Amino acid sequence: MKKTLVALATLAAVSAYAQSTVVIDGYFDRGYLATNNNNNVADTTTVASNAGTTTFGIKVRENLGGGLSIGGSVNTDWADIGGATQTSGVANAQGSGFANSQSFVDVTGNFGTVRLGTPNNFTLTNATAVASPAFSTGIGSAYSSAFSIANGINTGTSGYGGTANLAAGSASAAATGARAIRISNTIQYSSPSFSGMSVHVGITPQNNNVTKAALAGVDQAPGNTVGVTEYALRYTNGPIDAMYTSIKYEVGSNGTTQSRFTAATNGTLGATAAAATITTNSSLAASLKSTQNLLGATYQVMPALKLHAGIGTFTSSDDANKGKSTSFGATYTTGAWDILGQMASVDDTASTDGDRKMTGLGVNYNFSKTARAYVRYDSLKYAHNQNFFAGNEVTRTAVGVSKSF
């Protein structure tokens, strides 16, 4: 249930012409997480968001009459128990600053909805809400920071929110894959539903006018940005919810390198102090193209049981990233209990040949429509078709409580 407040003060002043509303919503999640790794030095126990991302949102909307309205959404995600740190703002802005999640202005009417800003990708919706049970991007998800169903360019790298980067791919390290989360400077259009069918398009303009120049020892073209085009079809009718998404990233002929500033730190407890640096996540080669496709479906077999499935492909123009993915899952609801399970695998057909697979399990006990206790478990295997390496097998177990509003 969302808490809706009728806007006061200046918003009330225009109520004679149109009514404005402000909606405050969000999701709080905290739980105990134990991570066990066959690289034992990587074993951890933490308190964190495990079944979803803790987030706080503010949404505004004004009804202009005739079916036309203008609105906006600003969301902030918190990943750690203490909330977002506001220190070292340059270094942490993308990871923990205000409005670090999706934010946009939209115009909605009989023609559909147009969004301007940094809305979530349609591929994210498909991967987490259609092709899979409701693991979100937490433990057990096939679309988390620890495991994803695609390789190539992505917009889901931690600390680089809103920009495109090349996900690492290796058969000798834990290559987790690429995700489409959101990217800044985006224009989206979503059509109305016609007999259950809707069409969605997203465009992020490419900038390519800056030639490479040396900056602090990093060869980069900081003014250039990756162009993104995304298409989606969704059919929701009766027991069927099916969605096809395709997202394509294109780097210009001058290339680009996404870098971020890391603030200086003081040495503590014998640790060595670190100087401020510019770190680079990955170099995006000039003229590189990367495409990821996903067909997802949910079928309500009976009131208590839903089945989920996803089939995906990914390619790149340099053949460094190509392959396919499959996932199967189910959600069973009985009384206050939800039981979720899924299996996903990635067949890497590039030269790296680093296949990976995961199994995710979850149980919710719903105290109400907005409050629950949960258990989550997943087993992750990276490059399981290659020789053993430390860290290629990980299991995670989480117990926690979440509250939406």
C-alpha positions as a Markdown table, in Angstrom:
| # | Residue | x | y | z |
|---|---|---|---|---|
| 1 | Met | 0.0 | 0.0 | 0.0 |
| 2 | Lys | 1.3 | 3.4 | -0.9 |
| 3 | Lys | 0.9 | 6.4 | 1.2 |
| 4 | Thr | -0.5 | 9.3 | -0.8 |
| 5 | Leu | -0.5 | 12.9 | 0.3 |
| 6 | Val | -2.4 | 15.7 | -1.4 |
| 7 | Ala | 0.2 | 18.3 | -2.1 |
| 8 | Leu | 0.0 | 21.5 | 0.0 |
| 9 | Ala | 1.3 | 25.0 | -0.2 |
| 10 | Thr | 2.1 | 26.0 | -3.8 |
| 11 | Leu | 0.6 | 22.8 | -5.2 |
| 12 | Ala | -2.7 | 23.6 | -3.5 |
| 13 | Ala | -2.6 | 27.1 | -5.1 |
| 14 | Val | -3.3 | 25.6 | -8.6 |
| 15 | Ser | -5.9 | 23.1 | -7.4 |
| 16 | Ala | -8.6 | 25.1 | -9.1 |
| 17 | Tyr | -7.1 | 24.1 | -12.4 |
| 18 | Ala | -5.7 | 20.7 | -11.7 |
| 19 | Gln | -5.0 | 18.4 | -8.7 |
| 20 | Ser | -1.5 | 17.5 | -7.9 |
| 21 | Thr | -0.5 | 14.6 | -5.8 |
| 22 | Val | 2.7 | 13.5 | -4.1 |
| 23 | Val | 3.3 | 9.8 | -3.4 |
| 24 | Ile | 6.0 | 8.6 | -1.0 |
| 25 | Asp | 6.9 | 5.0 | -1.4 |
| 26 | Gly | 9.7 | 2.6 | -0.8 |
| 27 | Tyr | 11.1 | -0.7 | 0.4 |
| 28 | Phe | 13.1 | -1.4 | 3.5 |
| 29 | Asp | 15.1 | -4.7 | 3.7 |
| 30 | Arg | 17.6 | -5.9 | 6.3 |
| 31 | Gly | 18.8 | -9.4 | 7.0 |
| 32 | Tyr | 21.7 | -11.6 | 7.9 |
| 33 | Leu | 23.8 | -12.9 | 5.0 |
| 34 | Ala | 26.4 | -15.6 | 5.1 |
| 35 | Thr | 28.5 | -16.1 | 2.0 |
| 36 | Asn | 30.6 | -19.2 | 1.7 |
| 37 | Asn | 33.2 | -19.5 | -1.0 |
| 38 | Asn | 35.8 | -22.1 | -2.2 |
| 39 | Asn | 38.1 | -19.2 | -2.0 |
| 40 | Asn | 37.9 | -19.2 | 1.8 |
| 41 | Val | 39.4 | -15.8 | 2.3 |
| 42 | Ala | 36.3 | -14.4 | 0.5 |
| 43 | Asp | 33.8 | -15.9 | 3.1 |
| 44 | Thr | 31.8 | -13.1 | 4.7 |
| 45 | Thr | 28.9 | -12.5 | 7.1 |
| 46 | Thr | 27.0 | -9.2 | 6.7 |
| 47 | Val | 23.8 | -7.4 | 7.4 |
| 48 | Ala | 22.3 | -6.0 | 4.2 |
| 49 | Ser | 19.5 | -5.9 | 1.7 |
| 50 | Asn | 19.1 | -9.5 | 0.5 |
| 51 | Ala | 15.6 | -9.9 | -1.0 |
| 52 | Gly | 15.6 | -6.6 | -2.9 |
| 53 | Thr | 17.2 | -3.1 | -2.8 |
| 54 | Thr | 16.3 | -0.8 | 0.0 |
| 55 | Thr | 15.0 | 2.3 | -1.7 |
| 56 | Phe | 13.0 | 5.5 | -1.1 |
| 57 | Gly | 10.9 | 7.2 | -3.8 |
| 58 | Ile | 9.1 | 10.4 | -4.3 |
| 59 | Lys | 6.5 | 10.6 | -7.1 |
| 60 | Val | 4.5 | 13.6 | -8.2 |
| 61 | Arg | 1.7 | 13.9 | -10.7 |
| 62 | Glu | -0.6 | 16.6 | -11.9 |
| 63 | Asn | -3.8 | 15.9 | -13.8 |
| 64 | Leu | -4.2 | 18.4 | -16.6 |
| 65 | Gly | -7.5 | 17.1 | -17.8 |
| 66 | Gly | -8.5 | 15.3 | -21.0 |
| 67 | Gly | -6.6 | 12.2 | -19.9 |
| 68 | Leu | -3.3 | 14.1 | -19.9 |
| 69 | Ser | -1.0 | 14.3 | -16.9 |
| 70 | Ile | 2.6 | 15.2 | -16.1 |
| 71 | Gly | 4.6 | 13.5 | -13.4 |
| 72 | Gly | 8.0 | 12.8 | -12.1 |
| 73 | Ser | 9.8 | 10.2 | -10.0 |
| 74 | Val | 13.0 | 10.4 | -8.0 |
| 75 | Asn | 14.4 | 7.3 | -6.2 |
| 76 | Thr | 17.3 | 6.7 | -3.9 |
| 77 | Asp | 18.8 | 3.3 | -3.1 |
| 78 | Trp | 20.7 | 2.4 | 0.0 |
| 79 | Ala | 23.0 | -0.6 | 0.0 |
| 80 | Asp | 24.5 | -0.5 | 3.5 |
| 81 | Ile | 23.0 | -0.7 | 7.0 |
| 82 | Gly | 23.9 | 2.8 | 7.9 |
| 83 | Gly | 22.3 | 4.4 | 4.9 |
| 84 | Ala | 24.1 | 6.3 | 2.2 |
| 85 | Thr | 27.2 | 8.1 | 3.2 |
| 86 | Gln | 27.4 | 11.6 | 2.0 |
| 87 | Thr | 31.1 | 12.0 | 2.5 |
| 88 | Ser | 33.6 | 12.0 | -0.4 |
| 89 | Gly | 30.7 | 13.0 | -2.6 |
| 90 | Val | 32.6 | 12.8 | -5.9 |
| 91 | Ala | 33.7 | 9.3 | -5.3 |
| 92 | Asn | 30.4 | 8.0 | -3.9 |
| 93 | Ala | 27.8 | 10.0 | -5.8 |
| 94 | Gln | 26.8 | 7.3 | -8.2 |
| 95 | Gly | 26.9 | 4.5 | -5.6 |
| 96 | Ser | 25.2 | 6.1 | -2.6 |
| 97 | Gly | 24.2 | 9.7 | -3.3 |
| 98 | Phe | 20.7 | 11.1 | -3.4 |
| 99 | Ala | 18.7 | 10.2 | -6.6 |
| 100 | Asn | 21.2 | 7.5 | -7.5 |
| 101 | Ser | 18.4 | 5.2 | -8.8 |
| 102 | Gln | 15.9 | 5.8 | -11.5 |
| 103 | Ser | 14.6 | 9.3 | -11.9 |
| 104 | Phe | 12.6 | 10.9 | -14.7 |
| 105 | Val | 9.8 | 13.2 | -15.8 |
| 106 | Asp | 7.0 | 11.7 | -17.8 |
| 107 | Val | 4.0 | 12.9 | -19.9 |
| 108 | Thr | 1.1 | 10.5 | -19.9 |
| 109 | Gly | -2.0 | 10.5 | -22.0 |
| 110 | Asn | -4.2 | 8.5 | -24.3 |
| 111 | Phe | -1.1 | 8.1 | -26.6 |
| 112 | Gly | 0.8 | 6.3 | -23.9 |
| 113 | Thr | 3.7 | 7.5 | -21.7 |
| 114 | Val | 6.9 | 9.4 | -22.6 |
| 115 | Arg | 9.8 | 9.4 | -20.0 |
| 116 | Leu | 12.8 | 11.7 | -20.0 |
| 117 | Gly | 15.8 | 11.1 | -17.7 |
| 118 | Thr | 17.1 | 7.9 | -16.2 |
| 119 | Pro | 14.2 | 5.3 | -16.1 |
| 120 | Asn | 14.8 | 1.6 | -15.5 |
| 121 | Asn | 15.5 | -0.4 | -18.6 |
| 122 | Phe | 12.6 | -2.6 | -20.0 |
| 123 | Thr | 15.1 | -5.5 | -20.0 |
| 124 | Leu | 15.3 | -5.2 | -16.2 |
| 125 | Thr | 11.5 | -5.6 | -15.9 |
| 126 | Asn | 11.6 | -8.6 | -18.2 |
| 127 | Ala | 14.4 | -10.4 | -16.3 |
| 128 | Thr | 13.1 | -9.8 | -12.8 |
| 129 | Ala | 9.3 | -9.6 | -13.1 |
| 130 | Val | 8.4 | -11.8 | -16.1 |
| 131 | Ala | 11.1 | -14.4 | -16.8 |
| 132 | Ser | 11.8 | -15.2 | -13.1 |
| 133 | Pro | 10.1 | -15.5 | -9.7 |
| 134 | Ala | 10.1 | -12.5 | -7.5 |
| 135 | Phe | 13.8 | -12.6 | -6.4 |
| 136 | Ser | 14.2 | -9.0 | -7.6 |
| 137 | Thr | 18.0 | -8.5 | -7.9 |
| 138 | Gly | 18.7 | -10.0 | -4.5 |
| 139 | Ile | 19.9 | -13.5 | -3.3 |
| 140 | Gly | 18.5 | -16.2 | -5.7 |
| 141 | Ser | 18.1 | -13.8 | -8.6 |
| 142 | Ala | 19.4 | -14.6 | -12.1 |
| 143 | Tyr | 19.9 | -10.9 | -12.6 |
| 144 | Ser | 22.0 | -9.8 | -9.6 |
| 145 | Ser | 25.4 | -8.2 | -9.3 |
| 146 | Ala | 26.7 | -11.8 | -8.5 |
| 147 | Phe | 25.1 | -13.6 | -11.5 |
| 148 | Ser | 23.5 | -12.4 | -14.7 |
| 149 | Ile | 22.2 | -14.1 | -17.8 |
| 150 | Ala | 24.1 | -12.0 | -20.4 |
| 151 | Asn | 27.7 | -11.0 | -21.2 |
| 152 | Gly | 28.9 | -7.8 | -22.9 |
| 153 | Ile | 28.3 | -4.1 | -22.3 |
| 154 | Asn | 26.0 | -3.3 | -19.3 |
| 155 | Thr | 24.6 | -0.5 | -17.2 |
| 156 | Gly | 24.6 | -2.4 | -14.0 |
| 157 | Thr | 28.2 | -2.1 | -12.7 |
| 158 | Ser | 28.3 | -1.1 | -9.0 |
| 159 | Gly | 29.7 | 2.5 | -8.6 |
| 160 | Tyr | 29.0 | 3.4 | -12.3 |
| 161 | Gly | 25.3 | 3.9 | -12.2 |
| 162 | Gly | 23.8 | 5.6 | -15.2 |
| 163 | Thr | 26.7 | 4.8 | -17.5 |
| 164 | Ala | 27.6 | 2.0 | -19.8 |
| 165 | Asn | 30.6 | -0.3 | -19.1 |
| 166 | Leu | 32.1 | -3.5 | -20.4 |
| 167 | Ala | 31.4 | -6.4 | -18.0 |
| 168 | Ala | 34.5 | -8.5 | -17.2 |
| 169 | Gly | 34.6 | -11.9 | -18.9 |
| 170 | Ser | 37.0 | -14.6 | -17.9 |
| 171 | Ala | 37.2 | -18.3 | -17.5 |
| 172 | Ser | 39.7 | -18.0 | -14.7 |
| 173 | Ala | 37.8 | -15.5 | -12.5 |
| 174 | Ala | 34.3 | -15.0 | -11.3 |
| 175 | Ala | 32.8 | -13.4 | -14.4 |
| 176 | Thr | 29.3 | -12.5 | -13.2 |
| 177 | Gly | 27.9 | -11.2 | -16.5 |
| 178 | Ala | 26.2 | -8.0 | -17.7 |
| 179 | Arg | 22.9 | -6.4 | -16.7 |
| 180 | Ala | 20.7 | -3.7 | -18.2 |
| 181 | Ile | 19.5 | -1.6 | -15.2 |
| 182 | Arg | 19.2 | 2.1 | -16.3 |
| 183 | Ile | 21.3 | 4.7 | -18.2 |
| 184 | Ser | 21.1 | 8.5 | -18.0 |
| 185 | Asn | 20.1 | 10.7 | -20.9 |
| 186 | Thr | 17.3 | 8.3 | -22.0 |
| 187 | Ile | 14.0 | 8.9 | -23.8 |
| 188 | Gln | 11.4 | 6.2 | -23.4 |
| 189 | Tyr | 8.0 | 5.6 | -24.9 |
| 190 | Ser | 5.4 | 3.0 | -23.7 |
| 191 | Ser | 2.2 | 2.6 | -25.7 |
| 192 | Pro | -1.2 | 1.9 | -24.2 |
| 193 | Ser | -2.3 | -1.7 | -24.0 |
| 194 | Phe | -4.2 | -3.0 | -27.0 |
| 195 | Ser | -5.9 | -6.3 | -26.1 |
| 196 | Gly | -3.1 | -7.0 | -23.7 |
| 197 | Met | -0.3 | -6.0 | -26.1 |
| 198 | Ser | 2.0 | -3.0 | -25.5 |
| 199 | Val | 5.0 | -1.6 | -27.3 |
| 200 | His | 8.0 | 0.0 | -25.6 |
| 201 | Val | 11.0 | 1.9 | -27.0 |
| 202 | Gly | 14.0 | 3.5 | -25.4 |
| 203 | Ile | 16.7 | 5.7 | -27.0 |
| 204 | Thr | 19.9 | 7.0 | -25.4 |
| 205 | Pro | 21.8 | 9.3 | -27.9 |
| 206 | Gln | 25.4 | 8.6 | -28.7 |
| 207 | Asn | 28.1 | 11.3 | -28.4 |
| 208 | Asn | 31.2 | 10.7 | -30.4 |
| 209 | Asn | 32.8 | 14.1 | -31.1 |
| 210 | Val | 35.8 | 13.9 | -28.7 |
| 211 | Thr | 39.0 | 12.3 | -29.7 |
| 212 | Lys | 41.1 | 10.5 | -27.1 |
| 213 | Ala | 43.4 | 12.4 | -24.8 |
| 214 | Ala | 45.6 | 11.5 | -21.9 |
| 215 | Leu | 44.1 | 12.3 | -18.5 |
| 216 | Ala | 46.0 | 11.2 | -15.3 |
| 217 | Gly | 47.6 | 8.4 | -17.2 |
| 218 | Val | 44.4 | 7.0 | -18.6 |
| 219 | Asp | 43.8 | 7.0 | -22.3 |
| 220 | Gln | 40.2 | 8.1 | -22.6 |
| 221 | Ala | 37.6 | 10.2 | -24.4 |
| 222 | Pro | 35.7 | 11.6 | -21.5 |
| 223 | Gly | 33.1 | 13.5 | -23.5 |
| 224 | Asn | 31.8 | 10.6 | -25.5 |
| 225 | Thr | 28.9 | 8.4 | -24.4 |
| 226 | Val | 27.5 | 5.1 | -25.6 |
| 227 | Gly | 24.4 | 5.1 | -27.7 |
| 228 | Val | 21.6 | 2.7 | -26.5 |
| 229 | Thr | 18.5 | 1.5 | -28.3 |
| 230 | Glu | 16.0 | -0.8 | -26.6 |
| 231 | Tyr | 12.8 | -2.3 | -27.9 |
| 232 | Ala | 10.2 | -4.4 | -26.0 |
| 233 | Leu | 6.9 | -6.1 | -26.6 |
| 234 | Arg | 4.7 | -7.2 | -23.7 |
| 235 | Tyr | 1.6 | -9.3 | -23.8 |
| 236 | Thr | -0.5 | -9.6 | -20.6 |
| 237 | Asn | -3.8 | -11.3 | -20.8 |
| 238 | Gly | -5.4 | -13.8 | -18.5 |
| 239 | Pro | -2.9 | -16.3 | -17.1 |
| 240 | Ile | -0.1 | -15.3 | -19.6 |
| 241 | Asp | 2.4 | -12.6 | -19.1 |
| 242 | Ala | 5.1 | -12.7 | -21.9 |
| 243 | Met | 7.7 | -10.1 | -22.8 |
| 244 | Tyr | 10.4 | -9.8 | -25.4 |
| 245 | Thr | 13.2 | -7.3 | -25.0 |
| 246 | Ser | 16.2 | -6.3 | -27.1 |
| 247 | Ile | 18.9 | -3.8 | -26.0 |
| 248 | Lys | 21.8 | -2.7 | -28.2 |
| 249 | Tyr | 24.8 | -0.6 | -27.1 |
| 250 | Glu | 26.9 | 1.2 | -29.8 |
| 251 | Val | 30.2 | 2.9 | -29.1 |
| 252 | Gly | 31.2 | 5.6 | -31.5 |
| 253 | Ser | 34.3 | 5.6 | -33.8 |
| 254 | Asn | 36.3 | 7.6 | -31.2 |
| 255 | Gly | 35.6 | 5.2 | -28.4 |
| 256 | Thr | 35.1 | 6.1 | -24.7 |
| 257 | Thr | 36.4 | 5.1 | -21.3 |
| 258 | Gln | 34.2 | 5.4 | -18.2 |
| 259 | Ser | 36.3 | 6.5 | -15.2 |
| 260 | Arg | 35.5 | 7.6 | -11.7 |
| 261 | Phe | 37.3 | 9.5 | -9.0 |
| 262 | Thr | 38.3 | 7.7 | -5.8 |
| 263 | Ala | 38.8 | 9.9 | -2.9 |
| 264 | Ala | 42.0 | 9.8 | -0.7 |
| 265 | Thr | 41.7 | 7.8 | 2.5 |
| 266 | Asn | 43.6 | 7.9 | 5.8 |
| 267 | Gly | 45.4 | 4.8 | 7.0 |
| 268 | Thr | 43.8 | 3.2 | 10.0 |
| 269 | Leu | 44.8 | 0.3 | 12.2 |
| 270 | Gly | 48.1 | -0.1 | 10.4 |
| 271 | Ala | 46.6 | 0.2 | 6.9 |
| 272 | Thr | 48.4 | 2.3 | 4.4 |
| 273 | Ala | 46.8 | 5.6 | 3.4 |
| 274 | Ala | 45.6 | 5.8 | -0.2 |
| 275 | Ala | 46.0 | 8.8 | -2.4 |
| 276 | Ala | 43.2 | 10.1 | -4.6 |
| 277 | Thr | 43.1 | 8.3 | -7.9 |
| 278 | Ile | 41.2 | 8.0 | -11.1 |
| 279 | Thr | 40.1 | 4.4 | -11.6 |
| 280 | Thr | 38.9 | 2.9 | -14.9 |
| 281 | Asn | 36.3 | 0.1 | -15.0 |
| 282 | Ser | 36.8 | -0.9 | -18.6 |
| 283 | Ser | 37.8 | 0.5 | -22.0 |
| 284 | Leu | 35.0 | 0.4 | -24.6 |
| 285 | Ala | 36.6 | -0.2 | -27.9 |
| 286 | Ala | 35.8 | 2.2 | -30.8 |
| 287 | Ser | 32.8 | 1.1 | -32.9 |
| 288 | Leu | 32.0 | -1.8 | -30.5 |
| 289 | Lys | 28.5 | -3.1 | -30.6 |
| 290 | Ser | 26.8 | -5.3 | -28.0 |
| 291 | Thr | 23.3 | -6.7 | -28.2 |
| 292 | Gln | 21.3 | -8.7 | -25.6 |
| 293 | Asn | 17.9 | -10.3 | -26.2 |
| 294 | Leu | 15.5 | -11.9 | -23.8 |
| 295 | Leu | 12.1 | -13.7 | -24.2 |
| 296 | Gly | 10.4 | -14.2 | -20.8 |
| 297 | Ala | 7.1 | -15.6 | -19.8 |
| 298 | Thr | 5.0 | -16.3 | -16.7 |
| 299 | Tyr | 2.0 | -18.7 | -16.8 |
| 300 | Gln | -0.5 | -18.9 | -14.0 |
| 301 | Val | -1.2 | -22.6 | -14.0 |
| 302 | Met | -3.6 | -22.4 | -11.0 |
| 303 | Pro | -4.3 | -19.7 | -8.3 |
| 304 | Ala | -1.5 | -21.1 | -6.2 |
| 305 | Leu | 1.1 | -21.9 | -8.8 |
| 306 | Lys | 3.0 | -19.8 | -11.4 |
| 307 | Leu | 5.6 | -21.0 | -13.8 |
| 308 | His | 8.4 | -18.8 | -15.2 |
| 309 | Ala | 10.8 | -19.2 | -18.1 |
| 310 | Gly | 13.4 | -17.2 | -20.0 |
| 311 | Ile | 15.5 | -17.7 | -23.1 |
| 312 | Gly | 18.2 | -15.2 | -24.0 |
| 313 | Thr | 21.0 | -14.5 | -26.4 |
| 314 | Phe | 23.9 | -12.1 | -26.5 |
| 315 | Thr | 26.4 | -11.0 | -29.1 |
| 316 | Ser | 29.1 | -8.4 | -29.7 |
| 317 | Ser | 30.6 | -7.1 | -32.9 |
| 318 | Asp | 34.1 | -8.3 | -32.0 |
| 319 | Asp | 32.8 | -11.8 | -31.1 |
| 320 | Ala | 34.3 | -11.5 | -27.6 |
| 321 | Asn | 30.9 | -11.9 | -26.1 |
| 322 | Lys | 28.4 | -14.3 | -27.5 |
| 323 | Gly | 26.2 | -17.1 | -26.1 |
| 324 | Lys | 22.8 | -17.9 | -24.8 |
| 325 | Ser | 21.0 | -18.4 | -21.5 |
| 326 | Thr | 18.0 | -20.4 | -20.2 |
| 327 | Ser | 16.1 | -20.1 | -16.9 |
| 328 | Phe | 13.2 | -22.0 | -15.4 |
| 329 | Gly | 11.3 | -21.2 | -12.2 |
| 330 | Ala | 8.1 | -21.5 | -10.2 |
| 331 | Thr | 6.2 | -19.7 | -7.5 |
| 332 | Tyr | 3.9 | -21.5 | -5.2 |
| 333 | Thr | 1.6 | -19.6 | -2.7 |
| 334 | Thr | -0.2 | -21.2 | 0.2 |
| 335 | Gly | -1.8 | -19.0 | 2.8 |
| 336 | Ala | 0.7 | -16.6 | 4.0 |
| 337 | Trp | 3.6 | -18.5 | 2.5 |
| 338 | Asp | 5.4 | -18.0 | -0.8 |
| 339 | Ile | 7.9 | -20.6 | -2.1 |
| 340 | Leu | 10.2 | -19.6 | -5.0 |
| 341 | Gly | 12.7 | -21.5 | -6.9 |
| 342 | Gln | 14.6 | -21.2 | -10.2 |
| 343 | Met | 17.6 | -22.5 | -12.1 |
| 344 | Ala | 19.5 | -20.5 | -14.7 |
| 345 | Ser | 22.5 | -21.2 | -16.9 |
| 346 | Val | 24.7 | -19.3 | -19.4 |
| 347 | Asp | 26.4 | -21.0 | -22.3 |
| 348 | Asp | 29.4 | -18.9 | -23.3 |
| 349 | Thr | 30.2 | -19.6 | -26.9 |
| 350 | Ala | 33.0 | -17.1 | -27.2 |
| 351 | Ser | 36.7 | -18.0 | -26.9 |
| 352 | Thr | 36.6 | -17.6 | -23.1 |
| 353 | Asp | 34.0 | -20.4 | -22.9 |
| 354 | Gly | 33.3 | -19.6 | -19.3 |
| 355 | Asp | 29.8 | -21.1 | -18.7 |
| 356 | Arg | 28.1 | -20.4 | -15.4 |
| 357 | Lys | 25.0 | -21.6 | -13.7 |
| 358 | Met | 22.9 | -20.8 | -10.6 |
| 359 | Thr | 20.2 | -22.2 | -8.4 |
| 360 | Gly | 18.0 | -19.9 | -6.3 |
| 361 | Leu | 15.5 | -20.8 | -3.6 |
| 362 | Gly | 13.3 | -18.5 | -1.5 |
| 363 | Val | 10.6 | -18.6 | 1.2 |
| 364 | Asn | 8.4 | -15.7 | 2.3 |
| 365 | Tyr | 6.1 | -15.5 | 5.3 |
| 366 | Asn | 3.8 | -12.6 | 4.7 |
| 367 | Phe | 2.7 | -10.8 | 7.8 |
| 368 | Ser | 0.6 | -8.5 | 5.6 |
| 369 | Lys | 0.6 | -7.2 | 2.1 |
| 370 | Thr | 3.6 | -5.0 | 2.8 |
| 371 | Ala | 5.6 | -6.8 | 5.6 |
| 372 | Arg | 7.3 | -10.2 | 5.4 |
| 373 | Ala | 10.0 | -12.4 | 6.8 |
| 374 | Tyr | 12.1 | -14.2 | 4.2 |
| 375 | Val | 14.8 | -16.9 | 3.7 |
| 376 | Arg | 17.0 | -16.8 | 0.5 |
| 377 | Tyr | 19.6 | -19.2 | -0.8 |
| 378 | Asp | 21.6 | -19.5 | -4.0 |
| 379 | Ser | 24.4 | -21.6 | -5.4 |
| 380 | Leu | 26.6 | -19.9 | -8.0 |
| 381 | Lys | 29.2 | -21.7 | -10.2 |
| 382 | Tyr | 31.4 | -19.7 | -12.5 |
| 383 | Ala | 33.2 | -21.2 | -15.5 |
| 384 | His | 32.1 | -24.6 | -14.2 |
| 385 | Asn | 33.2 | -26.2 | -17.5 |
| 386 | Gln | 36.8 | -25.1 | -17.0 |
| 387 | Asn | 39.5 | -26.1 | -14.6 |
| 388 | Phe | 38.9 | -25.4 | -10.9 |
| 389 | Phe | 39.9 | -21.9 | -9.6 |
| 390 | Ala | 39.6 | -20.4 | -6.2 |
| 391 | Gly | 36.2 | -18.6 | -6.0 |
| 392 | Asn | 34.4 | -20.4 | -8.8 |
| 393 | Glu | 31.8 | -21.8 | -6.4 |
| 394 | Val | 29.8 | -19.6 | -4.0 |
| 395 | Thr | 26.8 | -20.3 | -1.8 |
| 396 | Arg | 24.8 | -17.5 | -0.1 |
| 397 | Thr | 22.2 | -17.9 | 2.6 |
| 398 | Ala | 20.1 | -15.0 | 4.0 |
| 399 | Val | 17.4 | -14.5 | 6.6 |
| 400 | Gly | 15.7 | -11.2 | 7.0 |
| 401 | Val | 12.7 | -9.0 | 7.2 |
| 402 | Ser | 11.4 | -6.5 | 4.6 |
| 403 | Lys | 8.7 | -3.8 | 4.6 |
| 404 | Ser | 7.3 | -1.9 | 1.7 |
| 405 | Phe | 5.2 | 1.2 | 1.9 |
